[in-house]
Each structure stands twice: as C-alpha cells, then as structure tokens.
C-alpha cells in the first residue's frame, strides 16, 4: 500500500519500493480490495524480499512495526510506523490502515519536499 501511495502521490518525483524481511507469497486480498476502492490496482503486485531492493542509500526508509528488529538499510531518514498487518484484519479495519498509510505517506513526501500530487 505504501509503495502504491508513494508512486501515486509523488508522481515522477518519487521512486518507491516495498520489501520485507519475510515477504508473503502474495499481496493480501483485503489490501487489494481496499486499494481498488481508490482506483489503485495491486492485483499484479508481488511481495519482494529485502534482497531484491536496489542498493541505497535512500532519502527515506520506512519500516512497519519491526521495532528493534529492523534491518539496517542505508538512508538519510528512517521512520518506523507501527501498523497492524492488514492480513489479520476485516475489511473496515483494512480501510482504516489503508487511510492511515496514505496520510503518513503524504506527510512524509511533504516533509521530504515532494508535495503530494493528489
């Protein structure tokens, strides 16, 4: 979700990647459905491992709820957003997480000097 929002809101000014230390086999159906409600298609998205990321350093790295177990990724800025895993939630809660992620991505882009496009 965060990658899709970063690409949508940042347009050509943003390169975004999403990866995990233990990626799932597929993006959760609830996340796909919630994003489709906003016109964002995640049906072809594939979870990636950290090993698939291009080399850094990056302007910003956002981890999601890994706390002290976060992997080291070279970045000028690091944030950790403690968010529930949408895979474990019902549709309304997935929408709440989706909207929270969108707001956080928009704020981060603004803080980085890349005003949201939408």
N, C-alpha and C positions, 0 to 999 in steps of 0.2 A: 504494500500500500504506500509506504513512504517513498519508494523509488518512483512509483507512478505519479504521486502528487508532486514530487520534486521536478519531474520532467514536465508535467502539465503546467505548474505554476512558474517554473523558471525558464521555460522555453529553451531557446538555443543558448542561453547564457549558462545553462547548468548541464553538467554530466553527472549522472547518478547511477549508483549500483547498489544492489541489495544482495547480501550474502549472510550465511550463518555458519556457526561452528558445527552444527548438526542439522543440516537442511533436511526438510521433509521431502518426500518424493514428488509432491505436487502442491500447488497453492490450494489452500482450503476452499471448499465450495462456498462457505459462508462469506469469505473475503471476496471471492469472485463475484458473487451475487450482490454484495453491498457496493462494490466498486461499479458494477454495471448500472446500478441505480443512478450513478452520477455520470454515466456515459464513458467510463473508463474500462477497457477490456483487458482483464487479466487472464482470460481463458488460455492464452498461449504462453503465459509466463511460467518459468521453471525456477524453483528454488536453486540457488547456487551455493557452493561452498566458498569459504574464505580464500581457498587456494585458487579460485577462478577469478579473483579480483585483479585488475591491473595494478602494477606497482605504485605505491604512494611516493611522496606524501600528498595528502589531500587537504583541501581547505577545511573540511569538517568531516568527522566520523561520528555517527550516532549509533550507539549500541542500544539495545532494548531489553533492559531488565537483567543484565548479566552481572551487575554489581562488581565485586572484587574479582570475579572470574572472567572479566572481559579480556579478549585477546589484545595484544599490542598491535595497533595499526598506526602507522605514522601519519599524523595530522597536526595542523596548526590549531585546531579546536576539537575537543572531544566532549560529547554530551552522552549521558545515559538516560534514556526515557524508560522508566519502569511502567510498562504497559502489560495488561493481561494478553495472553495468547488467544487470538480470535478463534482458533480451532476448538477451544473449550467452551465457547460462548454461544448463546442463542442469537437469532437474527437482530433483535433490538440492541443487545449488548455489542454485537459486532459493529452495528451502525455507530454506536457511541464511541467505540475505539477508533473507527474509521474517521469520524469527525474530529476527534482529538488529534489523531496523527496529521490530518490535513492542516489544522490550526497550528500545530507545532512546526510543521514543515514551512508553512507560510511565514511564521515568526522567524525561523532560522534563516530563511532566504533574505528577509528584510534586514536582519542583523548582519548578514554577510554582504549587504549592499546589492543584492539581487532582488529587487522588488517583485513580488508575485505578479504574474501576468494575468491571473484570473481570480 
